[in-house]
Amino acid sequence: MENINFLENIATRLGQSASVKNVYGEAIVAGDKTIIPVAQIAYGFGGGYGRGKKKLPKSNNQTENKKRKHGEGLGGGGGILVKPKGVYEISKQGTKFIPANYTRVILTGIIIGFLLRGIIRKKSI
């Protein structure tokens, strides 16, 4: 029963800390706009329990060999991954999502630029 409580304790602690509010804080109200942070949160945990004979030097005494105790161990751990995704901006004009990472937009622009350059060079030859 002790090992079940141990794993529940790990899961509870990770679950309590894995929230956008704990990472980025509350929503911000500025004038007529409300900003709500958005994040991708992933967490995982694991644990284990093992039992086996203690490794003691062998003895010729059979009585001593029968008295050997069993060893046991318990362990576990976990981790959290938090990635900012952007914010929702709520205003009188409407709601819009503003991404925190423009990598996809920048890469798309670069690819389109190379394609246009190739088309323009082909036509000029």
C-alpha positions as CSV (number, residue, x, y, z in Angstrom):
1,M,0.0,0.0,0.0
2,E,2.9,2.3,0.7
3,N,4.1,2.2,-3.0
4,I,0.6,3.2,-4.2
5,N,0.5,6.2,-2.0
6,F,4.0,7.1,-3.2
7,L,2.9,7.1,-6.9
8,E,-0.3,9.0,-6.0
9,N,1.8,11.6,-4.2
10,I,4.0,12.1,-7.3
11,A,1.0,12.4,-9.7
12,T,-0.8,14.9,-7.4
13,R,2.3,17.1,-7.1
14,L,2.9,17.2,-10.8
15,G,-0.8,17.8,-11.6
16,Q,-0.9,20.8,-9.2
17,S,2.1,22.5,-10.8
18,A,1.2,21.8,-14.4
19,S,-1.1,24.7,-15.2
20,V,-0.8,27.7,-17.4
21,K,-1.7,29.9,-14.4
22,N,1.3,28.6,-12.4
23,V,3.6,29.2,-15.3
24,Y,2.4,32.5,-16.8
25,G,0.1,33.9,-14.2
26,E,-3.4,35.2,-14.4
27,A,-5.1,36.8,-17.5
28,I,-4.2,40.5,-17.9
29,V,-6.7,43.2,-18.4
30,A,-5.4,46.4,-20.0
31,G,-7.9,49.0,-21.0
32,D,-10.6,47.4,-23.1
33,K,-8.4,44.3,-23.9
34,T,-8.0,41.1,-22.0
35,I,-4.8,39.0,-22.6
36,I,-5.0,35.3,-21.8
37,P,-1.7,33.3,-22.0
38,V,-1.7,29.9,-23.7
39,A,0.8,27.1,-23.2
40,Q,1.3,23.5,-24.1
41,I,2.0,21.5,-21.0
42,A,3.0,17.9,-20.8
43,Y,4.0,15.9,-17.8
44,G,4.9,12.3,-17.1
45,F,5.9,10.3,-14.2
46,G,7.0,6.8,-13.3
47,G,7.9,4.7,-10.4
48,G,8.9,1.2,-9.4
49,Y,9.2,-1.2,-6.6
50,G,11.5,-4.1,-6.3
51,R,12.3,-6.9,-3.9
52,G,15.1,-9.4,-3.8
53,K,17.7,-11.2,-1.7
54,K,20.4,-9.1,-0.3
55,K,23.8,-10.0,-1.7
56,L,25.8,-11.2,1.2
57,P,29.1,-13.2,1.1
58,K,28.3,-16.9,1.0
59,S,28.7,-18.8,4.1
60,N,29.2,-22.5,4.7
61,N,26.8,-22.2,7.7
62,Q,23.4,-23.3,6.5
63,T,21.6,-21.6,9.4
64,E,23.1,-18.3,8.5
65,N,22.1,-18.7,4.8
66,K,18.4,-19.3,5.9
67,K,18.4,-16.1,7.9
68,R,19.2,-13.9,5.0
69,K,16.8,-11.0,4.7
70,H,15.2,-9.7,1.6
71,G,16.1,-6.3,0.3
72,E,13.6,-4.0,-1.2
73,G,13.6,-0.6,-3.0
74,L,11.2,2.0,-4.1
75,G,11.8,4.9,-6.5
76,G,10.1,7.3,-8.8
77,G,10.3,10.6,-10.6
78,G,8.7,12.9,-13.0
79,G,9.0,15.9,-15.2
80,I,7.1,18.8,-16.7
81,L,7.5,20.3,-20.2
82,V,6.0,23.8,-20.8
83,K,6.0,25.5,-24.2
84,P,4.5,29.0,-24.7
85,K,2.1,28.9,-27.6
86,G,0.8,32.5,-27.6
87,V,-2.0,34.6,-26.2
88,Y,-5.6,35.2,-26.9
89,E,-6.4,38.9,-27.1
90,I,-10.1,39.7,-26.4
91,S,-11.4,43.2,-27.3
92,K,-14.5,44.9,-28.5
93,Q,-13.4,44.2,-32.1
94,G,-13.3,40.4,-31.4
95,T,-11.0,37.7,-30.2
96,K,-7.7,36.8,-32.0
97,F,-4.9,34.4,-31.2
98,I,-1.4,35.8,-31.4
99,P,1.2,33.0,-31.6
100,A,4.4,33.2,-29.6
101,N,6.5,31.4,-32.2
102,Y,6.6,32.7,-35.8
103,T,9.0,30.0,-37.0
104,R,6.3,28.4,-39.3
105,V,5.4,31.8,-40.8
106,I,9.1,32.7,-41.4
107,L,9.9,29.3,-43.0
108,T,6.8,29.6,-45.3
109,G,8.0,33.1,-46.3
110,I,11.5,31.8,-47.1
111,I,10.2,28.9,-49.2
112,I,7.8,31.2,-51.1
113,G,10.7,33.6,-51.7
114,F,12.9,30.9,-53.2
115,L,10.1,29.7,-55.4
116,L,9.4,33.2,-56.7
117,R,13.1,33.7,-57.3
118,G,13.2,30.5,-59.4
119,I,10.2,31.5,-61.4
120,I,11.5,35.0,-62.1
121,R,15.0,33.7,-63.1
122,K,13.4,31.2,-65.5
123,K,11.3,33.9,-67.2
124,S,14.3,36.2,-67.6
125,I,16.5,33.5,-69.4
